[in-house]
Amino acid sequence: ESEIAVANLLKEQFVTLSPEYKGKVQIVNSRRENLSEFSLVINIAVQNDRFPPPFDLSQLSNHNLQLDKTLPYEGYRLHIHNSSPPVVYLVGNGQRGLHNAASSLLQLFRSENQIITLKTASVYDYPAYQDRISGNDDLVPLGKIPAEAVGWLSFLKMNSWAVGQSYWSPSNWRETSPEQLTALKKGAELAKALDFDLMYQIHPFGRGDDPDKRYTIRISQERERRHLINLCLEMLQHGSKSILLRADDFAELVPEDINTFGSKANAHVSIITQVLHEIKKGYPDSRLVFCPPYYWGNSFHTSEGGNYISELSRKLPPEVILMWTGPEVVSHKISQNDLRRFKSKTGVSPILWDNTALPAYNRFGYPYSYSFYLFQPFKTEYPRDHYQTSKGIRFNFGYDGSERFKIGNAVLAELLWNPDKYHPEQTLIRALELVVGKDAISTTLALVDKLLLAFDLRHSPAYLLAANDLPSVQSVQQLLMQLAEQTTNSAFVEEMENVWWTVYQNILSIDKVSAAREKILQQSLLRVEPNRHRWQHRKNGAWSIREKFEAEQRSGV
């Protein structure tokens, strides 16, 4: 079934590459002696202990494919034999490994001027991190987005998408809309076919704007517990493999639960244990993941956080996987000591919830609400061999259907697959090529520089004095025209035009003041420049408030 599923996937993609392949791609269940009628032959096989490959790999022994080794988790071998006709060998460890092989094969194809070329390659590959997750924090997407997300992330060799409820959306965890559930179910069904995990997340433990705790689960009420369990079972039935229970940020107990359980940790252990028991009965291979209210390392040093984690760790079933964000809520650097301290407190290897991917562009320390992804290289530092001591990473990035987020996930996917070879700038270039094409990369980066500078000026007008090359309306419009000529991805061009309109008024303002800018700089006595960590002061002489006011009047500012 896995081999047929991958064969159908490749068949569909060939028709996407060129419509002329429609009706010309055949799937057969056995080897054929006469292959001369075909222009390309692809052999597909799952390799594990019970089902060795059905074709002879002896001729591939000189291609560094590690044929004497067992394929690691989700690993694969790919070889393109330059024969007549060319023969492609795809061998994967399980269905997921086979999908990873197919994804690599598809990335080796190029279509240009109705000519399709295939690069030759010999690949033995497997992922570093076991869990490679992109997660939506506050979005229950509708329509076709869940299915698109599963398809794209699977193609990038990620193996999970965390989506569902948070403490903001929907407002009441008990009342997920039929439209939301329908969209998620379609995504879960596709995930099941791709052996991909749509990790269903739910936050039943409260909200920040709900002082009456109307939306907080009554853990001591069997009706409430059963409602939560049924939600989890429903998503597992449709194809999810994992359930993520979230208690992050808001997790205050209602009075009746305080009286029943005594402590927050005891209450959480009670409901988590029951959910785990129920989902394992019907779905033995399913997983339960929990994000506690104290999810960053430094919170363990407080008496409340330390007591909670200690009690939770003593009583929680060992099958439950914990999430943490590193030493801080947003941890730009995580050390091996940070990880050791977490494991000494909890006794488990966690999944890292990384909050640095989306708000990476944060030059002046904007609040989280100003986070804005526009192809900034990802540079968070992890401990060496982090993938050997951690179960994986859930990036708080997600997928919203946009081309920009396709690019961002392509960057993160490459990091998760092989962090030892990850290079921020080079990885970004490859991600851009995947989505916009090679010819449009330089223009895209030049346009991004202009837009990000306008974004800076929008939030920090003082930066106007420090900037060297101010963006103008004419320069941005010219780059947008070039981009439209260089890429066939019209959706990406439209998105960049929308970004442009968000800063258009600001660039108009920049145009108005740019003529007087040099005069202003020459007359200034004190210049204050924003810096990532502090303000830099440049002082010319001494001045009084009155003198400064008179200087401003003379310059017309």
Secondary structure, DSSP 8 states (H G I E B T S, - for coil): -HHHHHHHHHHHHHHHH-GGGTTT----SS--S--TT-S-EEEEEE-SSS---SS--GGGTTSS--TTS---TT-EEEEEE-SSS-EEEEEESHHHHHHHHHHHHHHTEEEETTEEEE---EEEE--S-SEEEEE-SS----TTHHHHHHHHHHHTT--EEEEE--SSSSSSGGG--HHHHHHHHHHHHHHHHTT-EEEEEE--B--TT-TT-TTB--TT-HHHHHHHHHHHHHHHHTT--EEEEE--S-----HHHHHHHSSHHHHHHHHHHHHHHHHHHH-TT-EEEEE-S--SGGGGGSHHHHHHHHHHHHHS-TTSEEEE-SSSSS-SB--HHHHHHHHHHHSS--EEEE-SSGGG--TT---GGG---SS-----B--TTHHHHSSEEEETT---S-HHHHHHHHHHHHHHH-GGG--HHHHHHHHHHHHH-GGGHHHHHHHHHHHHHHHHHHH-TTHHHH-SS---HHHHHHHHHHHHHH-S-HHHHHHHHHHHHHSHHHHHHHHHHHHHHHHHHHH-SEEEEE-SSSEEEEE-S---HHHHHHHHHHHT-
